[in-house]
Amino acid sequence: MPPVSPPPPPVMAAPHMGFIPLAPALMREGLVPLPVKGGALDGRLFDIPDWRHWSMERRLGFIDRFIQDKGRDPQLREFAVQILNAAKVPPNQTRAAWAAILAWVQKNVRYSTEAGEQLQSPQYTLEIARTATGAADCDDMAILIGALGFSLGLPYRLVISGRKRNPQRGDPGRMQYVHGPKPETLVVQTAAGTRHLPAGGPVPGGTAWTHIYLLVGLQPLSAQTWTFAEGTLPVALGWDVLHGRMGGGAGGGARTDLAGADLGATVDRRPLPYLMAGPETPKTGAPAAADQGVVARTLSALRNAITPEAIVAVAVPTIIGIYAAQAASRAAARR
């Protein structure tokens, strides 16, 4: 099934969000509440000094609990209902509800990197979205989208993507992991059709994980089918960064993704999402995948330039020149 095009984002500003403290169990994980100018937002933005030493399993588990803790805020549920009403989403239309939430976040929250690793509560992200200076990174956007949906009883899963550090020759090395409480296989609807995606179990090692986003359930409370929600780009519900980069339209020259789905020949030219902070990411500026794309294009250009004809064109004059120089040297010696 093709992805759902997001409805036009409703023209509505983020609300003022009152203070809701974080659960003590989450605070015991080593979070440091950051003071915010003016004091009104104190306790809703957190630094995690030990983040780089956490395993990926611990990170995902913490973010999941953080989403659910903040998603129980009745203020958040009230605003989620406002988004659905403004987008004219009928009751019990889960896919349309997720599309409306996604469209609002894409329209109203600016992406930006950050120093170290800070987690914004969804209430904080909404509060700063009311100003022109408000911004969030990919994990903050995933937290906001997930919490808005969770407040309405809509299921979600955290997803991370990246590349193998040392792929075998011929292996594109793209990796994707879906967080979950137990190993299972999920039915996922994408632009290329239905995929069966493994979820849960240990996070694969040997991978530079660079991005975090969501799988969202298409049935309330207990989903049987899922689709992707990417908050950092203006893309429709159902678009997946990992396989969207390979194409997604119909046509000849089909290629295959990690799960064996036919992706068609249309290459997605939209920019890549940005990085998730952590030891897996080599830097925190431009997207790592985009850097890899530059390297790949450079190597491809070199491979295309080094042809047999090019070698002959360079080597033959060089060899002739060497022999000419040696002959001139011998002639000079005889004189």
Beta strands, then each sheet from edge to edge (+ up, - down):
strand 1: 32-33
strand 2: 45-47
strand 3: 110-111
strand 4: 118-120
strand 5: 135-136
strand 6: 156-164
strand 7: 174-178
strand 8: 184-190
strand 9: 193-199
strand 10: 207-217
strand 11: 225-229
sheet 1: 1+ 2- 4+
sheet 2: 3+ 5+
sheet 3: 7+ 6- 10+ 11- 8- 9+
end
